[in-house]
């Protein structure tokens, strides 16, 4: 039996709506045969948002719920459906509460049969060391998550997304303008910065990765 696990590429965000799913789809489209994991962390009450949107309170169980395979999690327009449409070889949807993240992500990773997997989420970084971690941010305003600064320290790359078509320089300038206006210091000096125009370089960086030895995990 091989002691190698699949390459794990983490796609996280400084806040909500930073283009994580769009970037994950871009990567899956150019990494044939790779699988995808979507981690959704919920709580035992309604989040107050549209139940047809993000709320998963009715899906929480005493154990992590993992839906693998197209029949189990494909829905057009949803994140998992977008992963399938982008070309993922398999998609695993992990639904957990705050205490189930470590068990849930490791169970999902054990199901991955491909050479690599793109994992979208934030909280799993407390428990799993990815081979490459990408932090997504908008070119303009970001509502900084409490865990974002800690996860940013683990990032290998910062991906600056935009809603409108702009140049690479304008995208990065927009992000820097927001960062410089923060009351806290957000250190990105040692992190590679990518924009939409750099997707090909980002994919090539991922292709050159050597996967870590199986069992390389981080415990909080």
C-alpha atoms as one frame of an Amber mdcrd trajectory, in Angstrom:
protein
   0.000   0.000   0.000   1.281   3.470  -0.906   2.151   5.824   1.948   1.201
   8.765  -0.214  -2.049  10.602   0.154  -3.582  12.668  -2.682  -2.344  16.193
  -3.215  -4.570  18.468  -1.138  -5.205  22.005  -2.355  -7.160  24.169   0.093
  -9.303  27.039  -1.147 -10.355  29.306   1.734 -11.503  32.900   2.082 -10.822
  35.997   4.142 -14.601  36.452   4.233 -17.748  35.222   2.528 -18.281  35.872
  -1.172 -14.616  36.060  -2.118 -14.854  33.794  -5.166 -13.792  30.530  -3.491
 -16.145  28.301  -5.464 -15.359  30.035  -8.748 -11.635  29.558  -8.197 -12.112
  25.926  -7.150 -14.009  25.329 -10.405 -11.270  27.022 -12.440  -8.712  24.692
 -10.849 -10.828  21.548 -11.329 -11.352  22.396 -14.995  -7.594  22.369 -15.527
  -6.739  19.444 -13.265  -8.370  16.450 -15.004  -9.180  13.528 -12.759  -9.088
  15.534  -9.527 -11.871  15.304  -6.956 -13.463  18.013  -4.830 -14.596  18.353
  -1.226 -17.064  20.984  -0.050 -17.060  21.514   3.720 -20.192  23.089   5.183
 -20.222  23.830   8.883 -23.648  24.446  10.377 -25.388  24.747  13.725 -28.557
  23.355  15.270 -30.727  26.339  14.488 -31.716  28.323  11.462 -29.072  30.766
  10.315 -31.808  33.205   9.359 -30.985  32.990   5.674 -33.006  31.448   2.868
 -33.388  27.721   3.743 -32.847  26.912   0.049 -29.487  28.685   0.272 -26.750
  27.915   2.770 -28.684  26.720   5.826 -27.981  23.059   6.667 -29.386  22.872
  10.203 -31.854  20.166   9.137 -29.002  18.008   7.798 -26.884  17.937  10.938
 -26.543  14.555  12.647 -24.736  13.065  15.649 -21.992  12.058  13.205 -20.628
  13.961  10.188 -22.815  13.602   7.116 -20.854  13.004   3.911 -22.616  12.823
   0.574 -20.349  11.436  -2.129 -21.136  10.858  -5.783 -23.203  12.661  -8.376
 -26.544  11.121  -7.379 -26.021  12.181  -3.762 -24.984  15.801  -4.202 -25.478
  17.131  -7.732 -27.812  20.104  -7.923 -27.508  22.583 -10.743 -26.198  25.947
  -9.588 -25.201  24.761  -6.111 -21.499  24.635  -5.212 -21.315  20.848  -5.473
 -23.116  20.963  -8.823 -20.659  23.536 -10.081 -17.775  21.253  -9.094 -19.282
  18.432 -11.156 -19.877  20.768 -14.112 -16.243  21.929 -13.893 -15.091  18.349
 -14.424 -14.468  16.916 -10.952 -14.022  13.131 -10.985 -16.000  12.904  -7.742
 -17.449  15.375  -5.265 -17.831  14.886  -1.515 -20.104  17.190   0.467 -19.202
  17.252   4.166 -21.881  18.604   6.506 -20.755  19.052  10.108 -21.267  21.025
  13.271 -18.389  22.824  14.963 -17.286  19.729  16.881 -17.261  17.403  13.860
 -14.904  19.208  11.489 -11.807  17.090  12.157 -13.601  13.755  11.893 -15.648
  14.852   8.882 -12.769  16.161   6.781 -10.612  13.121   7.474 -13.461  10.757
   6.593 -13.984  12.631   3.334 -10.272  12.581   2.494 -10.241   8.808   3.058
 -12.796   8.481   0.243 -10.644  10.305  -2.314  -9.234   7.931  -4.933  -7.685
  10.444  -7.328  -4.192  11.918  -7.386  -5.443  15.231  -6.051  -8.373  16.959
  -4.384  -9.513  20.572  -4.115 -11.048  21.290  -0.697 -13.210  24.376  -0.273
 -13.647  25.604   3.280 -11.927  27.373   6.155 -12.305  25.470   9.418 -10.635
  22.241   8.248  -7.256  24.020   8.129  -7.140  23.643  11.910  -6.804  19.883
  11.468  -5.309  19.093   8.054  -2.080  20.350   6.528  -2.683  20.871   2.804
   0.031  20.607   0.199  -0.946  24.060  -1.058  -3.278  26.565   0.590  -4.928
  29.419  -1.292  -6.645  32.278   0.519  -9.212  34.170  -1.541 -10.030  37.862
  -1.133 -12.033  40.423  -3.049 -10.246  43.283  -4.738 -12.353  45.697  -2.695
 -14.142  45.345   0.635 -13.852  42.124   2.649 -15.682  41.418   5.922 -12.759
  39.807   7.708 -13.610  36.497   9.399 -12.279  35.924  12.901 -10.286  32.899
  11.728  -9.010  34.555   8.565  -5.842  36.069  10.018  -4.823  32.730  11.528
  -5.507  30.846   8.299  -3.734  33.490   6.252  -0.510  32.562   8.048  -0.883
  29.046   6.593  -1.517  30.237   3.042   0.934  29.682   0.202  -0.955  31.998
  -2.117  -3.441  34.856  -2.039  -5.967  34.946  -4.868  -7.565  38.341  -5.494
 -10.924  37.998  -7.224 -13.080  40.630  -8.861 -16.719  40.799  -9.871 -16.039
  42.959 -12.900 -13.365  42.513 -15.559 -10.339  44.564 -14.496  -6.607  44.380
 -15.034  -4.366  42.425 -12.699  -2.826  45.655 -11.417  -6.245  47.157 -10.665
  -7.356  44.034  -8.796  -4.304  44.012  -6.560  -4.502  47.777  -6.047  -8.102
  47.389  -4.882  -7.132  44.725  -2.360  -4.169  46.737  -1.076  -6.363  49.801
  -0.626  -8.711  47.808   1.591  -5.843  46.158   3.509  -4.124  49.476   4.208
  -7.332  50.839   5.705  -7.651  48.068   8.297  -7.135  48.753  11.987  -5.148
  45.488  12.211  -2.068  44.504  10.251  -2.726  41.830   7.627   0.671  40.476
   6.646   0.790  39.239   3.029   4.341  40.247   2.176   5.645  36.664   2.060
   2.664  35.242   0.134   2.470  34.819  -3.634  -0.359  36.953  -5.031  -2.446
  35.801  -7.998  -5.325  37.341  -9.912  -7.672  35.986 -12.603  -5.007  36.549
 -15.254  -2.635  34.231 -13.356  -4.795  31.082 -13.274  -2.479  29.205 -15.652
   0.560  29.943 -13.456  -1.369  28.904 -10.346  -2.376  25.596 -11.933   1.201
  24.925 -13.014   2.367  25.591  -9.458  -0.106  22.997  -8.195   0.918  20.437
 -10.808   4.509  20.659  -9.615   3.598  19.822  -6.021   4.844  16.667  -4.350
   2.111  15.286  -2.063   2.880  15.062   1.632   3.277  11.721   3.347  -0.040
  10.301   4.484  -0.948  11.136   8.035   0.556  14.632   8.032  -2.101  16.364
  10.083  -2.155  19.329  12.398  -4.047  19.189  15.704  -5.281  22.459  17.178
